[in-house]
Each structure stands twice: as structure tokens, then as C-alpha cells.
């Protein structure tokens, strides 16, 4: 039963990614968002190739981070979905689904290619979520704290960069990043409230997971 649930989860989470890739290939979708235009986007009109490259990297890694977070919660739900912790994990997962949907839309609207490593993050995220959940609720929450802290810190660095560049120009993008950052911090705090630090080897587990997150962020920006 567990094997069937895992296979189903790994197989059926590709719809949002397929939509993003197909939108980039579709002539009608490309016509909606030509270089420098923004009929529906949260981005300002792009002024030059340097700005586009900067925003592409930013959006690509944000999309990858939200995709990975979705896979982590999917893995946790595969193990703990029928326990008392299931509704709490599902609530946090639903917020992550909203984040991912929004970044799927932004990538498609602005013709930004998702990272080529999504197949890796698909499996790695699910395995991380499921393996942490096998340690019980506390293990799942420890994983949540580590991951959400890393994502929040990354969002904060993006907020600082956009504020230094031009807060008025990037007002809409800043609003989205701040909203999502606040959601991630809420998940982080929830994990601590749910006894994340009580899991054996908490600090080692947190250090290893965050090192992996930093590596994933660095690679996803560039590949």
C-alpha cells in the first residue's frame, strides 16, 4: 500500500511543471508575454538583457524552492497523512501549492525556463519528506523547520536586493515574495511549536538539510 502511494505521488505531481513548460512552447502563450511586455505579469517591463537574466535567476530558484517544498510535504503526507498530524501538514502543504501555482503562472507569463533539475528535486524532496516523517511527527517538523528557515532566509535576501535596486519598480514582485516569506516563517514557527527540537540529533539533522537547501538554491539559479 505504501509503495503504491509513493509511486502515485511521484507520478502525478508533474502537471504544474508540464503546464509551465508547455506555456513556454505554446505560440499563443508566448504572444501574450513578449520580451519587455507584461500583460498579466507581476514584473515591470524589462529594460535590458542584464535585468532579464537577474529576474530569470530569481524566479527560477523561487519556483524550484516551492516545487521542492511541495514534494517534501507530499512525502510527509504519504507517511503521516492518516495520523493526527495529517491535517496540520495538509494545511501547510496547501499553502505551498498556492505558492507553486503562482510561480508557475509567473514563469509562463515571462517566458522563464524552470530549472532543468526539477526531476531530481521531485524525487529528492519526496524522499526527504517521507524519511523525516518516518521519525515521527517530530522528525517531520524538524525537517519543516530546517527547510522553511532556509527558504525564508533566501526570500529575505531577494527582498533586500529588490529594495536596494528599486522598491517602486518591483513593488508587485516584492509583495508576493513578502507574502510567501511570511507563510514560510509561519510554517517554521509551527514546526518549533510541534516539538521539532525534541527529535534526536535535531541540530545535526537541521545542519545537513540546510546545507542541501543551500546547494539546491545555488544550482537551481544556474541550471
Rosetta silent file (secondary structure, phi, psi, omega in degrees, C-alpha in Angstrom):
SEQUENCE: XXXXXXXXXXXXXXXXXXXXXXXXXXXXXXXXXXXXXXXXXXXXXXXXXXXXXXXXXXXXXXXXXXXXXXXXXXXXXXXXXXXXXXXXXXXXXXXXXXXXXXXXXXXXXXXXXXXXXXXXXXXXXXXXXXXXXXXXXXXXXXXXXXXXXXXXXXXXXXXXXXXXXXXXXXXXXXXXXXXXXXXXXXXXXXXXXXXXXXXXXXXXXXXXXXXXXXXXXXXXXXX
SCORE:     score description
SCORE:     0.000 S_00000001
   1 L     0.000  -44.807  179.791    0.000    0.000    0.000 S_00000001
   2 H   -63.888  -41.640  179.489    2.824    2.432    0.914 S_00000001
   3 H   -61.155  -41.223  179.798    4.704    1.594   -2.297 S_00000001
   4 H   -64.618  -40.524  179.753    1.560    2.270   -4.336 S_00000001
   5 H   -65.376  -41.133  179.495    1.005    5.610   -2.578 S_00000001
   6 H   -65.108  -45.404 -179.922    4.613    6.675   -3.154 S_00000001
   7 H   -61.375  -40.645  179.897    4.500    5.716   -6.838 S_00000001
   8 H   -64.264  -42.867 -177.887    1.239    7.588   -7.299 S_00000001
   9 H   -66.381  -40.375 -179.438    2.611   10.713   -5.607 S_00000001
  10 H   -69.671  -32.311 -174.735    5.795   10.729   -7.667 S_00000001
  11 H   -80.357  -33.287 -168.623    3.904   10.141  -10.912 S_00000001
  12 H  -100.868    6.879 -179.243    1.080   12.660  -10.521 S_00000001
  13 L   -95.415   11.966 -175.793    2.900   15.786   -9.314 S_00000001
  14 L   -92.528   -5.119 -177.755    4.140   16.719  -12.785 S_00000001
  15 H   -58.664  -48.463 -179.962    1.032   18.535  -14.011 S_00000001
  16 H   -61.311  -38.374 -178.934    2.106   22.030  -12.831 S_00000001
  17 H   -68.427  -41.557  178.218    5.570   21.593  -14.297 S_00000001
  18 H   -60.595  -39.574  178.526    4.182   20.341  -17.608 S_00000001
  19 H   -61.324  -43.287 -178.957    1.936   23.389  -17.763 S_00000001
  20 H   -63.567  -45.546 -179.939    4.914   25.702  -17.249 S_00000001
  21 H   -66.569  -41.561 -179.156    6.994   24.007  -19.956 S_00000001
  22 H   -65.387  -35.740  178.313    4.079   23.829  -22.396 S_00000001
  23 H   -63.807  -33.805  178.711    3.312   27.507  -21.909 S_00000001
  24 H   -70.321  -28.871 -178.296    6.867   28.325  -22.945 S_00000001
  25 H   -87.703  -21.982 -172.640    6.447   26.280  -26.121 S_00000001
  26 L   -75.198  122.730  179.826    2.951   27.497  -26.995 S_00000001
  27 H   -59.048  -37.088 -179.312    2.944   30.314  -29.607 S_00000001
  28 H   -64.972  -42.627  179.604   -0.273   31.771  -28.171 S_00000001
  29 H   -66.775  -39.713  179.507    1.197   31.948  -24.673 S_00000001
  30 H   -65.409  -34.190 -179.993    4.422   33.470  -25.956 S_00000001
  31 H   -65.654  -26.521  179.565    2.422   36.061  -27.838 S_00000001
  32 H   -73.926  -23.698 -174.861    0.844   37.123  -24.557 S_00000001
  33 L  -134.280   69.318  178.174    4.202   37.871  -22.993 S_00000001
  34 L   -68.899  162.565  179.535    6.750   39.220  -25.487 S_00000001
  35 L   -57.327  123.327  179.522   10.168   40.350  -24.315 S_00000001
  36 L    93.347   -9.468 -179.321    9.651   43.600  -22.432 S_00000001
  37 L  -102.443  165.576  177.070    5.859   43.222  -22.129 S_00000001
  38 L  -155.401   72.214 -178.731    3.710   42.279  -19.166 S_00000001
  39 L   -63.472  -34.385 -178.981    0.009   41.844  -19.940 S_00000001
  40 L  -130.939   -0.579 -169.141   -0.602   39.832  -16.746 S_00000001
  41 L   -80.262  158.318  174.022    2.777   39.641  -15.051 S_00000001
  42 L   -85.567   -5.082 -178.381    3.897   40.986  -11.682 S_00000001
  43 L   -88.156  150.454  174.056    7.174   42.050  -13.294 S_00000001
  44 L   -75.465  165.992  174.658    7.852   45.518  -14.677 S_00000001
  45 L   -57.470  130.742 -176.624    8.700   45.933  -18.373 S_00000001
  46 L   -74.472  132.437 -175.977   12.201   44.544  -18.836 S_00000001
  47 L   -91.771  -32.729 -178.099   14.728   47.212  -19.828 S_00000001
  48 L  -157.505  173.694 -176.266   17.711   45.110  -20.892 S_00000001
  49 H   -66.947  -29.376 -179.788   19.151   41.609  -21.040 S_00000001
  50 H   -67.322  -42.945  178.288   21.004   42.056  -17.739 S_00000001
  51 H   -65.820  -41.704  179.566   17.810   42.768  -15.835 S_00000001
  52 H   -61.812  -41.385  179.406   16.044   39.854  -17.537 S_00000001
  53 H   -63.267  -40.137  179.012   18.874   37.498  -16.605 S_00000001
  54 H   -63.991  -47.192 -179.534   18.703   38.653  -12.981 S_00000001
  55 H   -69.404  -35.465  177.030   14.950   38.211  -12.731 S_00000001
  56 H   -60.399  -45.510  178.951   15.061   34.870  -14.560 S_00000001
  57 H   -61.586  -43.089 -177.983   17.532   33.514  -11.990 S_00000001
  58 H   -63.445  -47.848 -178.109   15.419   34.831   -9.134 S_00000001
  59 H   -69.928  -36.783 -179.235   12.160   33.377  -10.428 S_00000001
  60 H   -61.443  -45.211 -177.354   13.751   30.086  -11.458 S_00000001
  61 H   -73.971  -32.671  177.109   15.117   29.390   -7.981 S_00000001
  62 H   -65.671  -43.023  177.051   11.916   30.528   -6.262 S_00000001
  63 H   -61.314  -44.489 -179.897    9.897   28.162   -8.429 S_00000001
  64 H   -62.863  -40.360  179.610   12.349   25.337   -7.697 S_00000001
  65 H   -64.363  -43.415  179.071   12.181   26.033   -3.967 S_00000001
  66 H   -69.301  -34.353  176.558    8.405   25.968   -3.885 S_00000001
  67 H   -64.560  -45.572  178.387    8.375   22.837   -6.034 S_00000001
  68 H   -61.867  -40.889  179.000   10.795   21.120   -3.657 S_00000001
  69 H   -62.399  -39.335  176.653    8.738   22.190   -0.638 S_00000001
  70 H   -60.425  -42.375 -179.031    5.635   20.682   -2.256 S_00000001
  71 H   -68.200  -34.473  177.790    7.421   17.383   -2.748 S_00000001
  72 H   -63.945  -47.271  179.477    8.614   17.387    0.875 S_00000001
  73 H   -66.506  -33.067  176.027    5.086   17.842    2.190 S_00000001
  74 H   -62.002  -41.751  177.886    3.851   15.188   -0.248 S_00000001
  75 H   -65.254  -40.495  178.227    6.370   12.772    1.249 S_00000001
  76 H   -65.181  -40.275 -179.868    5.338   13.655    4.773 S_00000001
  77 H   -68.238  -32.228  177.919    1.678   13.174    3.948 S_00000001
  78 H   -61.343  -29.499 -178.943    2.396    9.764    2.404 S_00000001
  79 H   -96.436  -43.283 -171.674    3.668    8.651    5.822 S_00000001
  80 H  -109.612    5.933 -174.337    1.704   10.760    8.313 S_00000001
  81 L   -59.185  -29.269 -177.644   -1.414   11.658    6.342 S_00000001
  82 L   -97.831    7.722  178.670   -3.648    9.318    8.366 S_00000001
  83 L   -97.174 -179.807  178.376   -2.267   10.370   11.748 S_00000001
  84 L   -64.919  -21.691  179.663   -3.276   13.277   13.989 S_00000001
  85 L   -81.612  -12.102 -175.992   -0.559   15.353   12.320 S_00000001
  86 H   -54.700  -50.751 -178.654   -2.121   14.907    8.878 S_00000001
  87 H   -61.009  -36.691  178.983   -4.438   17.956    8.909 S_00000001
  88 H   -66.532  -45.951  178.903   -1.637   20.259   10.067 S_00000001
  89 H   -64.467  -39.443  179.268    0.761   19.047    7.377 S_00000001
  90 H   -62.943  -39.244  179.696   -2.012   19.268    4.776 S_00000001
  91 H   -62.758  -43.859  178.975   -2.714   22.898    5.717 S_00000001
  92 H   -67.585  -38.104  178.943    0.932   23.849    5.231 S_00000001
  93 H   -63.672  -39.766  179.540    1.064   21.853    2.001 S_00000001
  94 H   -60.769  -38.140  176.524   -1.993   23.678    0.656 S_00000001
  95 H   -65.306  -40.012  178.595   -0.195   26.998    1.141 S_00000001
  96 H   -66.120  -35.066  176.501    2.838   25.636   -0.698 S_00000001
  97 H   -62.002  -39.594  177.209    0.592   24.515   -3.549 S_00000001
  98 H   -63.469  -43.766  178.443   -0.650   28.092   -3.847 S_00000001
  99 H   -58.824  -47.396 -177.617    2.931   29.383   -3.934 S_00000001
 100 H   -63.935  -42.464  178.708    3.893   26.916   -6.656 S_00000001
 101 H   -58.785  -41.893 -179.495    0.829   27.711   -8.744 S_00000001
 102 H   -64.618  -43.924  179.581    1.681   31.411   -8.614 S_00000001
 103 H   -70.013  -31.681  172.842    5.269   30.855   -9.709 S_00000001
 104 H   -58.361  -43.786  179.837    4.104   28.529  -12.487 S_00000001
 105 H   -64.667  -44.844 -177.175    1.981   31.412  -13.765 S_00000001
 106 H   -65.489  -41.942  178.750    4.786   33.974  -13.466 S_00000001
 107 H   -61.662  -44.880 -178.821    7.294   31.736  -15.262 S_00000001
 108 H   -65.299  -43.036 -178.126    4.884   31.090  -18.124 S_00000001
 109 H   -63.682  -31.424 -174.259    3.898   34.748  -18.453 S_00000001
 110 L  -109.450   11.712  175.635    7.511   35.889  -18.604 S_00000001
 111 L    55.243   46.901  177.464    8.957   33.017  -20.652 S_00000001
 112 L  -101.513  126.493  179.998   11.281   31.913  -17.861 S_00000001
 113 L   -76.502  129.656  173.168   12.587   28.366  -18.115 S_00000001
 114 L   -63.944  161.329  176.678   12.240   26.278  -14.935 S_00000001
 115 L   -59.158  144.728  178.711   15.409   24.653  -13.664 S_00000001
 116 L   -72.583   -8.279 -176.023   16.376   21.531  -15.585 S_00000001
 117 L   -95.029   13.518  178.958   16.818   19.740  -12.263 S_00000001
 118 H   -56.644  -37.820  176.989   13.120   19.506  -11.398 S_00000001
 119 H   -59.180  -36.745  177.617   13.163   15.699  -11.910 S_00000001
 120 H   -68.743  -44.242 -179.221   15.883   15.484   -9.247 S_00000001
 121 H   -67.557  -27.877  176.584   14.048   17.801   -6.839 S_00000001
 122 H   -58.946  -51.821 -177.094   10.895   15.749   -7.445 S_00000001
 123 H   -75.249  -46.797 -175.959   12.481   12.594   -6.070 S_00000001
 124 H   -62.216  -41.767  179.968   14.834   14.188   -3.528 S_00000001
 125 H   -63.872  -44.591 -179.600   12.094   16.321   -1.985 S_00000001
 126 H   -64.059  -43.759 -179.977    9.700   13.416   -1.642 S_00000001
 127 H   -63.431  -41.779  178.474   12.364   11.151   -0.149 S_00000001
 128 H   -62.140  -45.477  179.756   13.405   13.848    2.332 S_00000001
 129 H   -63.529  -45.561 -177.985    9.819   14.417    3.400 S_00000001
 130 H   -67.693  -42.447 -178.277    8.994   10.734    3.736 S_00000001
 131 H   -67.294  -37.785  177.217   12.226    9.800    5.524 S_00000001
 132 H   -67.375  -36.572 -179.908   11.852   12.632    8.033 S_00000001
 133 H   -69.326  -26.091  176.938    8.243   11.596    8.664 S_00000001
 134 L   -65.223  -17.979  174.733    9.377    8.037    9.397 S_00000001
 135 L   -82.933    0.390 -178.733   10.983    9.533   12.516 S_00000001
 136 L   100.724 -178.349 -179.699    7.520   10.568   13.630 S_00000001
 137 H   -55.989  -41.987 -177.324    5.792   13.924   13.870 S_00000001
 138 H   -63.395  -38.005  178.177    8.853   15.479   15.495 S_00000001
 139 H   -65.903  -42.529  177.440   11.098   14.361   12.632 S_00000001
 140 H   -62.301  -42.346 -179.687    8.745   15.813   10.039 S_00000001
 141 H   -68.754  -33.966  176.588    8.556   19.086   11.959 S_00000001
 142 H   -63.626  -41.176  176.552   12.357   19.224   12.284 S_00000001
 143 H   -62.725  -43.859  179.453   12.611   18.899    8.505 S_00000001
 144 H   -59.974  -45.355  179.835    9.989   21.630    8.100 S_00000001
 145 H   -59.487  -47.440 -177.476   11.888   23.989   10.403 S_00000001
 146 H   -63.265  -46.914 -176.920   15.165   23.462    8.546 S_00000001
 147 H   -68.735  -46.920 -175.769   13.705   23.838    5.064 S_00000001
 148 H   -68.507  -31.333  175.228   11.397   26.762    5.812 S_00000001
 149 H   -65.589  -41.604  178.826   14.161   28.648    7.583 S_00000001
 150 H   -64.749  -44.326 -179.878   16.389   28.265    4.530 S_00000001
 151 H   -65.016  -41.128  179.638   13.629   29.383    2.156 S_00000001
 152 H   -62.540  -43.247  179.214   12.760   32.361    4.382 S_00000001
 153 H   -63.373  -38.654  178.498   16.380   33.485    4.504 S_00000001
 154 H   -66.784  -43.301  176.063   16.607   33.226    0.726 S_00000001
 155 H   -60.002  -40.579  179.163   13.426   35.238    0.276 S_00000001
 156 H   -62.062  -38.285  178.574   14.812   37.858    2.663 S_00000001
 157 H   -66.916  -35.923  176.574   17.977   38.167    0.573 S_00000001
 158 H   -68.159  -40.155  178.110   15.839   38.687   -2.538 S_00000001
 159 H   -60.591  -44.341  178.596   13.750   41.308   -0.761 S_00000001
 160 H   -61.677  -42.603 -178.922   16.889   43.209    0.223 S_00000001
 161 H   -63.816  -43.120 -179.504   18.216   43.050   -3.340 S_00000001
 162 H   -70.631  -35.575  177.538   14.967   44.326   -4.861 S_00000001
 163 H   -66.050  -39.051  178.789   14.618   47.051   -2.245 S_00000001
 164 H   -70.150  -33.189 -178.120   18.137   48.263   -2.968 S_00000001
 165 H   -72.733  -59.224 -179.252   17.525   48.159   -6.722 S_00000001
 166 H  -176.421   93.513 -175.983   14.156   49.951   -6.926 S_00000001
 167 L   -62.558  -31.065  179.085   11.315   49.162   -4.472 S_00000001
 168 L   -72.758  -40.700 -178.683    8.716   51.024   -6.536 S_00000001
 169 L   -64.376  -37.994 -176.592    9.668   49.305   -9.775 S_00000001
 170 L  -105.468   28.627 -174.814    9.456   45.841   -8.207 S_00000001
 171 H   -56.946  -46.964 -176.814    6.529   46.595   -5.899 S_00000001
 172 H   -68.266  -41.685  177.709    4.277   43.755   -7.087 S_00000001
 173 H   -65.193  -41.348  177.619    7.022   41.143   -7.036 S_00000001
 174 H   -60.099  -40.173 -179.903    8.101   42.302   -3.582 S_00000001
 175 H   -61.145  -42.889  179.983    4.553   41.951   -2.332 S_00000001
 176 H   -67.237  -45.545 -178.659    4.376   38.325   -3.489 S_00000001
 177 H   -63.629  -41.216  178.714    7.781   37.399   -2.088 S_00000001
 178 H   -64.169  -41.521  178.761    6.988   39.009    1.264 S_00000001
 179 H   -61.815  -45.548 -179.058    3.655   37.192    1.472 S_00000001
 180 H   -69.337  -37.341  176.575    5.251   33.853    0.698 S_00000001
 181 H   -59.209  -41.796  179.644    8.153   34.572    3.090 S_00000001
 182 H   -64.731  -38.264  176.428    5.639   35.184    5.877 S_00000001
 183 H   -62.768  -42.867 -179.565    3.919   31.865    5.110 S_00000001
 184 H   -64.211  -39.372  178.439    7.263   30.046    5.283 S_00000001
 185 H   -67.194  -33.953  175.492    8.057   31.662    8.627 S_00000001
 186 H   -63.337  -42.131  177.513    4.647   30.589    9.906 S_00000001
 187 H   -63.822  -42.221  177.912    5.469   27.003    8.911 S_00000001
 188 H   -57.476  -48.546 -178.019    8.865   27.339   10.609 S_00000001
 189 H   -67.100  -35.751  176.747    7.276   28.554   13.839 S_00000001
 190 H   -62.281  -41.503  178.175    4.628   25.835   13.670 S_00000001
 191 H   -59.597  -42.295  178.009    7.369   23.221   13.440 S_00000001
 192 H   -65.712  -39.759  178.792    9.009   24.557   16.581 S_00000001
 193 H   -65.291  -25.320 -178.851    5.661   24.609   18.383 S_00000001
 194 L   -95.947   27.679  170.491    5.190   20.954   17.384 S_00000001
 195 L    69.398   33.755  178.743    8.347   19.840   19.218 S_00000001
 196 H   -57.611  -38.994 -174.646   10.735   19.762   16.256 S_00000001
 197 H   -72.901   -7.942 -178.814   13.730   20.292   18.533 S_00000001
 198 H   -84.871  -10.443 -179.406   12.900   17.189   20.559 S_00000001
 199 L   -69.631  137.181  178.797   13.839   14.768   17.773 S_00000001
 200 L   -57.863  134.183  179.522   17.179   13.017   18.476 S_00000001
 201 L    74.152   27.288 -175.174   20.020   14.634   16.526 S_00000001
 202 H   -54.243  -50.637 -173.620   17.961   17.731   15.753 S_00000001
 203 H   -67.450  -36.394  176.271   20.870   20.119   15.240 S_00000001
 204 H   -66.325  -44.622  179.236   22.799   17.675   13.042 S_00000001
 205 H   -59.850  -45.162 -179.457   19.652   16.960   11.008 S_00000001
 206 H   -63.462  -42.992 -179.158   18.971   20.674   10.618 S_00000001
 207 H   -62.824  -43.991 -178.407   22.551   21.418    9.560 S_00000001
 208 H   -66.321  -45.208 -178.948   22.602   18.669    6.922 S_00000001
 209 H   -63.583  -42.666 -178.401   19.205   19.610    5.471 S_00000001
 210 H   -69.423  -31.868  174.594   20.084   23.303    5.287 S_00000001
 211 H   -64.182  -40.113  176.869   23.391   22.529    3.588 S_00000001
 212 H   -65.281  -38.523  178.504   21.412   20.608    0.985 S_00000001
 213 H   -63.295  -43.531 -179.844   18.987   23.510    0.607 S_00000001
 214 H   -63.546  -40.099  177.781   21.818   25.969    0.013 S_00000001
 215 H   -65.203  -41.758  179.732   23.332   23.686   -2.619 S_00000001
 216 H   -63.841  -40.309  178.106   19.946   23.280   -4.313 S_00000001
 217 H   -62.582  -46.464 -178.108   19.439   27.064   -4.361 S_00000001
 218 H   -61.780  -44.849 -176.912   22.873   27.663   -5.867 S_00000001
 219 H   -70.784  -42.665 -175.472   22.413   25.021   -8.578 S_00000001
 220 H   -65.357  -28.819  176.714   18.800   25.899   -9.441 S_00000001
 221 H   -65.104  -28.172 -168.224   19.707   29.518  -10.116 S_00000001
 222 H  -109.926  -19.175 -174.892   22.201   28.448  -12.751 S_00000001
 223 L  -114.083    0.000    0.000   20.909   25.255  -14.364 S_00000001
